[in-house]
Amino acid sequence: MFTETYACSHFGSIVRLPFGNVFPVGNDVFLDLTIEGVGTKVLLAQVAGRYDTIGIDAVAMAVNDVIRSGAVPLAVADNIHAQQSDPILVREWLRGIMKGALQADCPVVSGEIGDVADVIKGEVAGKGFDMVVATVGMASASKLITGRGIKPGDIIIGMRSSGLHSNGISLARRILLKNWGGKYDAHAVIPSLSRELIYEMLEPTSIYVKPVLSATENVTVKAAVHITGDAYLKFNNLTSFSSGIGFKFYNFKPQPIFELIQQTARELGFAVSDEEMFQTFNMGWGFAIITSKEDLDDALNAIKTAGAEAELIGEITAKPGTIEVEWENKHVTLT
């Protein structure tokens, strides 16, 4: 079944998948290990003075990556480097991590907090920190999502994001927030948003563990993509595992924050093109799976039963390596 492997002297062969490797531990059981951080979103937490949600982002970035292989997250562990580990901050950081772990249905088994003031400075004096979470997941060989067997006519199902998530934050804050040369005060009330700007930007990343695993129990999932850095360009990873395929997206319902970014950029005298938006941001869909067309209804029902919003957002084409986006009566080609 698996042809692309690496030698592993202790356990057998490491299997190469579209977004990383999984490691055999005997009896056709594989482990997937992911380590992820939340990047410059920690700066938004400091500006907002709110620290109880950023841990959800950290957990989300890790567990959402693990489930791409079909693995079930078993546990998470955190590592926080702080300018100063104030007890109030620590409590809020860990509160978010626990919320994320509960959503992912896996325990927090260990963690570490280190004071490294010479390394961490941050945006607010004494409040600087960086947060990383590691997750290990397990899958049987029969449940691995390999990225193979994708063919033209297959469909792409998107799962709704909560907004910016944890990617494209550097671009967004430099356009939107005065702290970094942008237009608005952090606590500005924008008519198109339902709350102050900083809280809209700080909204935690959605966790897709339950809906994705529900889908794998009901249909054959050929590929799973966490739409993060590089956004829709990430789908090109799949072309090394299924040849002769391209991707066409035609259903987008981005939250108002995305339009605000483009509009504000124009007001500041520079442009953020449609191409850049789809290469940087999730544009309303935070996770996607690829399956056969005949599995559409069963996949949607499984995902929605698990509590996520999902829709058909695109299809596989016969244009090798081409990513196309139909957006506001425009045709955008990303590659």
C-alpha positions as CSV (number, residue, x, y, z in Angstrom):
1,M,0.0,0.0,0.0
2,F,2.8,2.4,0.9
3,T,5.6,2.9,-1.6
4,E,7.3,6.0,-0.3
5,T,9.1,5.1,2.9
6,Y,12.3,5.7,4.9
7,A,14.3,3.2,6.9
8,C,13.8,3.1,10.6
9,S,16.1,0.6,12.3
10,H,14.1,0.0,15.4
11,F,10.5,-0.3,14.1
12,G,10.5,-0.7,10.3
13,S,9.6,1.9,7.8
14,I,8.6,5.6,8.3
15,V,5.8,6.4,5.9
16,R,5.9,9.7,4.0
17,L,2.6,11.6,3.7
18,P,1.8,14.9,2.1
19,F,2.4,17.0,5.2
20,G,5.0,15.0,7.1
21,N,6.0,11.5,8.2
22,V,4.3,8.9,10.4
23,F,6.3,6.4,12.5
24,P,5.6,2.7,12.9
25,V,5.4,1.3,16.4
26,G,4.4,-2.3,15.5
27,N,1.3,-4.2,14.4
28,D,0.5,-1.7,11.6
29,V,0.1,1.2,14.1
30,F,1.7,4.5,13.4
31,L,2.4,7.6,15.4
32,D,2.3,11.2,14.1
33,L,4.2,13.9,16.1
34,T,3.6,17.6,15.5
35,I,5.1,20.6,17.2
36,E,3.6,24.0,16.5
37,G,3.4,27.5,17.8
38,V,1.1,30.5,17.4
39,G,3.7,33.0,16.1
40,T,3.0,36.7,16.3
41,K,-0.5,36.2,17.5
42,V,1.0,36.3,21.0
43,L,1.5,40.0,20.4
44,L,-2.2,40.5,19.9
45,A,-2.9,38.9,23.3
46,Q,-0.5,41.3,24.9
47,V,-2.1,44.4,23.2
48,A,-5.5,43.1,24.2
49,G,-4.4,42.3,27.7
50,R,-6.2,39.0,27.4
51,Y,-4.4,35.7,27.7
52,D,-7.0,33.0,28.2
53,T,-7.6,32.2,24.5
54,I,-4.1,32.0,23.0
55,G,-3.6,28.5,24.4
56,I,-6.5,27.4,22.3
57,D,-4.6,28.6,19.3
58,A,-1.5,26.7,20.3
59,V,-3.4,23.4,20.8
60,A,-5.3,23.9,17.6
61,M,-2.3,24.5,15.4
62,A,-0.8,21.2,16.6
63,V,-3.9,18.9,16.7
64,N,-5.2,20.2,13.4
65,D,-1.9,19.2,11.9
66,V,-1.9,15.7,13.4
67,I,-5.3,14.8,12.1
68,R,-4.2,15.4,8.5
69,S,-2.7,11.9,8.6
70,G,-5.9,10.4,10.0
71,A,-4.2,10.1,13.4
72,V,-6.3,10.5,16.6
73,P,-4.5,12.9,19.0
74,L,-3.5,11.1,22.2
75,A,-1.9,13.9,24.2
76,V,-0.5,17.4,24.1
77,A,2.4,19.0,25.9
78,D,3.2,22.7,26.1
79,N,6.4,24.8,26.3
80,I,6.2,28.5,27.2
81,H,9.1,30.9,27.2
82,A,8.3,34.0,29.1
83,Q,9.8,37.3,29.8
84,Q,8.4,36.9,33.3
85,S,6.1,34.0,34.5
86,D,3.7,36.1,36.5
87,P,1.2,33.7,38.3
88,I,-1.8,35.5,36.8
89,L,-0.4,35.1,33.3
90,V,0.5,31.5,33.8
91,R,-3.1,30.7,35.0
92,E,-4.6,32.4,31.9
93,W,-2.1,30.7,29.5
94,L,-2.9,27.3,31.0
95,R,-6.6,28.0,31.0
96,G,-6.5,28.4,27.2
97,I,-4.4,25.2,26.7
98,M,-6.9,23.2,28.8
99,K,-9.9,24.6,26.8
100,G,-8.1,23.6,23.6
101,A,-7.3,20.1,24.9
102,L,-10.9,19.6,25.9
103,Q,-12.1,20.5,22.4
104,A,-9.5,18.1,21.0
105,D,-10.6,15.4,23.4
106,C,-7.1,14.7,24.6
107,P,-5.1,15.3,27.8
108,V,-2.3,17.7,28.6
109,V,0.4,15.3,29.9
110,S,3.3,17.7,30.5
111,G,4.5,21.2,30.1
112,E,7.3,23.6,31.0
113,I,7.5,27.4,31.5
114,G,10.9,29.1,31.4
115,D,11.8,32.7,32.3
116,V,14.1,33.9,29.6
117,A,14.0,37.7,29.8
118,D,17.2,38.1,27.8
119,V,15.5,36.3,24.9
120,I,11.8,37.3,25.1
121,K,10.8,41.0,25.0
122,G,7.3,41.2,23.7
123,E,5.0,44.1,22.9
124,V,4.1,45.0,26.5
125,A,6.8,45.3,29.2
126,G,6.9,42.2,31.4
127,K,4.2,40.4,29.4
128,G,6.3,38.9,26.5
129,F,6.0,35.2,25.8
130,D,6.2,32.5,23.2
131,M,4.0,29.4,23.2
132,V,4.6,26.0,21.6
133,V,2.5,22.8,21.8
134,A,3.5,19.3,20.8
135,T,0.9,16.7,20.0
136,V,1.2,12.9,19.3
137,G,-1.4,11.0,17.5
138,M,-2.0,7.4,16.6
139,A,-3.5,5.7,13.5
140,S,-3.8,2.2,12.2
141,A,-2.5,1.6,8.7
142,S,-6.0,1.2,7.3
143,K,-6.9,4.7,8.6
144,L,-3.9,6.7,7.3
145,I,-4.9,9.5,5.0
146,T,-2.2,9.2,2.3
147,G,-3.0,11.8,-0.4
148,R,-3.1,9.0,-3.0
149,G,-5.8,8.1,-5.3
150,I,-7.1,11.6,-5.9
151,K,-8.5,12.1,-9.3
152,P,-10.3,14.7,-11.4
153,G,-14.0,14.9,-10.4
154,D,-13.3,14.3,-6.7
155,I,-14.6,17.0,-4.4
156,I,-13.2,19.4,-1.8
157,I,-15.3,19.9,1.4
158,G,-14.4,23.0,3.5
159,M,-14.9,23.4,7.2
160,R,-15.7,26.9,8.5
161,S,-12.9,28.9,10.1
162,S,-13.5,31.3,13.0
163,G,-11.7,34.1,11.3
164,L,-8.0,34.8,10.9
165,H,-6.9,31.8,13.0
166,S,-3.1,32.0,13.6
167,N,-1.7,32.7,10.1
168,G,-1.3,36.0,8.2
169,I,-1.2,37.8,11.6
170,S,1.9,39.8,10.8
171,L,0.4,41.2,7.6
172,A,-3.0,41.8,9.2
173,R,-1.6,43.7,12.2
174,R,0.7,45.9,10.1
175,I,-2.3,47.0,8.0
176,L,-5.0,47.2,10.7
177,L,-3.3,48.2,14.0
178,K,-1.5,51.5,14.8
179,N,0.8,49.6,17.1
180,W,2.6,48.4,13.9
181,G,1.9,51.3,11.6
182,G,-1.6,50.4,10.6
183,K,-4.8,52.5,10.6
184,Y,-6.8,51.6,13.7
185,D,-6.5,51.7,17.4
186,A,-6.6,48.2,18.8
187,H,-10.0,48.7,20.5
188,A,-11.6,50.5,17.6
189,V,-15.2,49.6,16.8
190,I,-15.5,48.9,13.1
191,P,-19.1,48.9,11.7
192,S,-18.6,45.6,9.8
193,L,-17.4,43.8,12.9
194,S,-19.4,42.7,15.9
195,R,-16.8,43.6,18.5
196,E,-13.7,45.6,19.0
197,L,-11.0,45.0,16.3
198,I,-8.4,43.5,18.6
199,Y,-10.9,40.8,19.9
200,E,-11.9,40.0,16.3
201,M,-8.2,39.4,15.5
202,L,-7.7,37.4,18.7
203,E,-10.6,35.0,18.1
204,P,-9.1,31.5,18.7
205,T,-8.4,29.0,15.9
206,S,-11.1,26.4,15.4
207,I,-10.2,22.8,16.4
208,Y,-11.3,20.2,13.8
209,V,-10.4,17.0,15.5
210,K,-14.0,15.7,16.1
211,P,-15.5,16.6,12.7
212,V,-12.5,15.3,10.7
213,L,-12.3,12.0,12.6
214,S,-16.1,11.7,12.2
215,A,-15.7,12.0,8.5
216,T,-13.0,9.3,8.4
217,E,-15.4,7.0,10.1
218,N,-18.1,7.4,7.5
219,V,-16.3,8.0,4.2
220,T,-12.9,7.4,2.5
221,V,-11.0,10.6,3.0
222,K,-8.3,10.8,0.4
223,A,-6.6,13.9,1.7
224,A,-6.9,16.4,4.6
225,V,-5.5,19.9,4.5
226,H,-5.1,22.3,7.4
227,I,-5.4,25.7,5.7
228,T,-2.7,27.7,7.5
229,G,0.6,29.2,6.2
230,D,0.6,29.5,2.4
231,A,-3.2,29.1,2.6
232,Y,-4.5,27.5,-0.6
233,L,-1.0,26.9,-2.0
234,K,-0.8,24.1,0.5
235,F,-2.9,21.9,-1.8
236,N,0.1,21.6,-4.1
237,N,1.7,19.2,-1.6
238,L,-0.8,16.7,-2.8
239,T,0.5,16.6,-6.4
240,S,3.5,14.6,-5.3
241,F,1.2,11.8,-4.2
242,S,-1.5,11.9,-6.9
243,S,-0.3,12.9,-10.3
244,G,-2.1,14.9,-13.0
245,I,-4.4,16.8,-10.6
246,G,-5.2,20.5,-10.0
247,F,-7.6,22.3,-7.7
248,K,-10.6,24.6,-8.4
249,F,-12.3,26.5,-5.5
250,Y,-15.6,28.3,-6.1
251,N,-17.3,28.8,-2.8
252,F,-16.0,31.4,-0.3
253,K,-17.8,33.2,2.5
254,P,-15.0,35.0,4.3
255,Q,-15.6,36.8,7.5
256,P,-15.7,40.7,7.4
257,I,-12.1,40.9,8.8
258,F,-10.7,39.7,5.4
259,E,-12.4,42.4,3.4
260,L,-11.3,45.0,6.0
261,I,-7.7,44.0,5.5
262,Q,-7.9,44.6,1.7
263,Q,-9.9,47.8,2.0
264,T,-7.7,49.3,4.7
265,A,-4.6,48.4,2.6
266,R,-6.0,50.4,-0.3
267,E,-6.8,53.3,2.1
268,L,-3.1,53.3,3.3
269,G,-1.9,53.6,-0.3
270,F,-0.9,50.0,-1.2
271,A,-2.7,47.0,-2.5
272,V,-3.1,43.5,-1.2
273,S,-4.2,41.5,-4.3
274,D,-6.7,38.7,-4.4
275,E,-3.9,36.4,-5.1
276,E,-2.1,37.4,-2.0
277,M,-5.2,37.0,0.1
278,F,-5.6,33.4,-1.0
279,Q,-1.9,32.7,-0.6
280,T,-1.9,34.1,3.0
281,F,-5.3,33.7,4.7
282,N,-7.9,31.0,5.1
283,M,-10.7,33.2,3.7
284,G,-13.3,31.5,5.7
285,W,-12.4,27.8,5.5
286,G,-9.9,26.5,8.0
287,F,-9.7,22.9,7.1
288,A,-10.6,20.8,4.0
289,I,-11.0,17.2,3.1
290,I,-11.0,15.6,-0.4
291,T,-13.3,12.6,-1.1
292,S,-15.2,11.1,-3.9
293,K,-18.2,12.9,-5.3
294,E,-20.6,10.2,-4.3
295,D,-19.5,10.6,-0.6
296,L,-20.5,14.3,-0.4
297,D,-23.7,13.9,1.5
298,D,-22.4,11.3,4.0
299,A,-19.2,13.4,4.6
300,L,-21.2,16.6,5.2
301,N,-23.6,14.8,7.5
302,A,-20.7,13.3,9.5
303,I,-18.9,16.7,9.9
304,K,-22.1,18.6,10.8
305,T,-23.1,15.9,13.4
306,A,-19.7,16.5,15.0
307,G,-20.5,20.2,15.4
308,A,-18.7,21.9,12.5
309,E,-20.0,24.0,9.6
310,A,-19.1,22.4,6.3
311,E,-19.9,23.0,2.6
312,L,-18.7,21.9,-0.8
313,I,-16.0,24.4,-1.8
314,G,-14.3,23.0,-4.8
315,E,-13.3,20.1,-7.0
316,I,-10.2,18.3,-8.4
317,T,-9.4,19.2,-12.0
318,A,-7.2,17.7,-14.7
319,K,-4.9,20.7,-14.8
320,P,-1.7,19.5,-13.1
321,G,-0.4,21.7,-10.3
322,T,-2.9,24.5,-11.1
323,I,-4.8,26.1,-8.2
324,E,-7.8,28.2,-9.5
325,V,-10.1,30.4,-7.4
326,E,-13.5,31.8,-8.6
327,W,-14.0,34.9,-6.5
328,E,-16.4,37.8,-6.9
329,N,-16.8,37.2,-10.7
330,K,-13.0,37.0,-11.1
331,H,-10.9,34.0,-12.0
332,V,-7.7,33.9,-9.9
333,T,-4.9,31.5,-10.6
334,L,-2.4,30.9,-7.8
335,T,0.1,28.8,-9.7
